[in-house]
Amino acid sequence: MSNIESVLHENRVFEPSAEFVKQANISGMSAYKALCEEADQDYEAFWARLARDNLLWHKPFDKTLDESNPPFFKWFHDGELNASYNCLDRHLNTQPNKVAIIFEADDGTVTRITYKQLYHRVCQFANGLKSLGIKPGDRVVIYMPMSIEAVAAMQACARIGATHSVVFGGFSAKSLQDRIGDAGAVAVLTADGQMRGGKEIPLKPVVDEAIAMGGCDSVKHMVVYKRTGSNIKMQDERDVWLSDLVQNQLDVCEPVWVNAEHPLFILYTSGSTGKPKGVQHSTAGYLLHAILTMKWTFDFKGSDVFWCTADVGWVTGHTYIAYGPLAVGATQVVFEGVPTYPKPDRFWKLINEFGVTVFYTAPTAIRSLIKLGADLPKNYDLSSLRLLGTVGEPINPEAWIWYYETVGGKRCPIVDTWWQTETGGHLITPLPGAIPMKPGSCTMPLPGIMCDVVDETGESVEKGSGGILVIKKPWPAMIRTIWGDPERFKKTYYPEDFQGKYYLAGDGASRDLDGYFWIMGRIDDVLNVSGHRLGTMEIESALVAHDLVAEAAVVGRPHDVKGEAVIAFVVLKGDRPTGEESKEIAKTLRDWVGKDIGAIAKPEEIRFGDNLPKTRSGKIMRRLLRAIAKGEEITQDVSTLENPQILDQLKETV
Ligand code: WT7
């Protein structure tokens, strides 16, 4: 990240206002410390108390943590519950008519649904899935637009004990095929299309294409939600419209009680090898963390209007749209569109319109909105806001200050939440009524989360220096395994380097003299583009799969809006192209990557060489490539290179 330097020199401290502290769920540093101490004194008792206080159990648990087969930890594993029951049924007596979701479509159409209505909608959906023969433990892929139906689809799966795997609507047919095949999904829930920024984007045709690629024989059913009304082909035996499926279903559905460890969902994310990992989450531990962080990080109050701008295709949309807000009984905004359509004031307009009180978005969105209209928030009444949040990457102090002043009116604390698909929910974040903020730092671990910064040998580094971010004890919401690949789970997250004892987050971090954590970015071959994780190997594999390409190497380059941009160095099978030809081939390859993975993976820039810089043993010198991509002077010794002229070639942009 370009801003690491400035981040580390940032030492302004922002205290939450006395007013905020007074009303906060965790009020003041002493309250935070008391919880940390409770966890220190009896770790299991701490989590057991929280799990009893926050979840509704069908069968209460006795055993809190099972560490008998590390790193395959189990939490509350003799208990039984249902996630959908915990999100919906629990509100039926207390607040049936409270609005659960305010949905705003791309074109501005608003739909509100109450808890009672959502409950019935989910029950009908669940009964529909049951009528197709979908059973507990079956995997169901969801490839849907942001909608009430997408949330209902996830909840319906949870209700019948089916494990959902949501695939972001921007992913290609090929990516979808990989995920369907890996999960062995029996059904795909999708829509005819989706609307984004006034444009219609097909979904069902992409699923058809994915299935036609082969390897998806497990899929017996496709349920299609009619969103755009566009003309699509339905396959008689396999496909059914959602409206037909639910039409004659009862609007009540007894939840299937599952074990605490039952896989609630699988969510694929990129790693340092080519193949995405199916991160498997539990039911109880995961949901507990979703609830706790709604209360702790987001200081949730019944009167809040909560808005998380993520897509349900990412983990943020799972924990802070589909589960967390519902479990605590929040009113939340769900938005189909994009922040820049029809104008780059859409976010501010919506906050104003719905009286949003807690707003959660990504630094990349903030940076692009500053660029497109730093003064636009001033045209709207944003006084309903009381708390702001960010997620996905470090936020640069300039963007933080703008967010704080222009959006939050200097009144709203900002929670910079560090977490990952694998962690289930926030792990390091300010508690807004307790921990003073420093722009660019995610501050302190949550109570009960044992984070540390260590060196290669696993020794804690001194305060004030950098190292590797690890988590020293298992926590309830952690990843349980990689679907179908427990060995990879072990190797990736509990490597031998630390005797298999610490969870390795894959991020570098430093801790300052006050004990604040500063995230420095990934230490593996993973890029963070607009807050989305992309494996360099994945993009390289896509490139070399093209007929023209002999070899490819992908690196990240700091980008002022996206955080990081994808830069690809390519060696063709034929001659190195120049001039117009290089432009054409670069475009072909960019489109190819978009088609293979999804638009987010398209390289920003492609450069061609006769070769790549390699060591004698044939290893690509990525550090050199990163320097070249940034336009830096090469100061390293390059005498070991076979062919130093290629460095000059690679400096040339297309
Ligand atoms: C990676 C996880 C967690 C939901 C969104 C991304 C980076 C995430 C922060 C933050 C600095 C952050 C890390 C992490 N990251 N939040 N507040 N400050 N870096 O989930 O795709 O699983 O990516 O995103 O590098 O490892 P993900």
Residues whose N, C-alpha, C, O or C-beta is under 5 A from the ligand:
A	BS01	WT7	T316 T390 V391 G392 E393 P394 D416 T417 W418 W419 Q420 T421 E422 C442 A505 D507 I519 G521 R522 G531 H532 R533
